[in-house]
Amino acid sequence: DIVNVTVGGVNCSVQSDGYIAGSQFVCVTGSYTSGGTQQSSVTMRSGVMATILSSFQYTYVNPSISSVSPKSGPMAGGTNVTIEGMFLNVGNGVEQGHSLCV
């Protein structure tokens, strides 16, 4: 059983999707406020408790947007919007307002 997971010093909630017994699991990180690179760990129970420290480092970054073009579009939608910035390839997706951009 997986008891606790931290990624870069932040608790990471283990998800049932993507779980392959003995070889893979997926977790969702909580928020991190100070940035930087940290070590990760997994605490497991298999008869006895054991904590495994990862040899991989994890770095938290803050995505930032430098420009959005065009600045407006029709309420009906359908406008191609170009968003430029840094670290936009992290996370699960981009939202504009409360709508997911696809």
N, C-alpha and C positions, 0 to 999 in steps of 0.2 A: 504494500500500500504506500502511496505517496502521501506524506504527512504535510510537508511544507516545501515551497519552492520560492527562492528569491532570485531575481534577475537584476544584476547590478545593484544589490542591496535593497531592492523593492520587492514586496510580496507579489507573487504571480499566481493568479487563480487558475488551477488546472481545469481544462475543459474536456468534456467527454468526446467531442469531435476530434479526430486526428489521433486518438489514443490507440497505440499498438502495444500490447502487453510485452514487456521486456525490452522494447527497442525505441519507442517514441511516445511523446505526449506533447500536447499544446497547452500553453497557459497564456493568460492575458494579464499584462502588467498593470499595476496601479500607477498613480502619478509620481513623478520625481521632481523635486524642486530645485536642486542645485547643479545638475549637469555633471559631466565627467564620466570617466570610465571606471567600472567597478567589477569585482569578481561575482560570480553567480554560484548558487548552491542548491542542492536537492536533499531533503531529509526524507528517508524512507524507513518503513517498518517491515522487516522480513524476519520475524522471530525476535530480533533485537533492533533498536533504533540505530541508524547510521546516517551521518551527514557526509555528502560527497561534494567537494569543492570543484568547480569547473576550472579547467585550464584555459578556457576562453574568457576574454574580457568583453563586457557589454558597455556600449556608450549611449547615453541618452542625449538627444539633440532636440532643439526647438525648431520645428518647421517655420519658415517665414515667407510671406508673400511680398514681392517687390512690385508687381504690376498685375492688373486685370484689364483685359481688353476684349470686347468693347465695354464701356462704362454702363450701358443700359441695353435693354432689349424688350421685345413685345411681351405682354403678360401671358400670351398663349404659349410661350416657350419656344423651343426649337432653335435658339441662337447658339452658335458655336462660340464658346468663351475660352480665351487663352489666359492661363494663370501661370505666372513665372515667379520663381523664388528659389529658396535653398531648402534642402532636406524634404522635398515634397514627395519623395519615394518611401517615406516611413509611414507606418500606421495602416489603417484599413480602408481609407477612401477619403474623398474630398466632398465636403458639403457646402452648398451655397444657401444661406438662410437655414432652412431645415430640410432641404431637399438634397439627396445624394446625387452628385455629378457622375454620369457614366459616359 
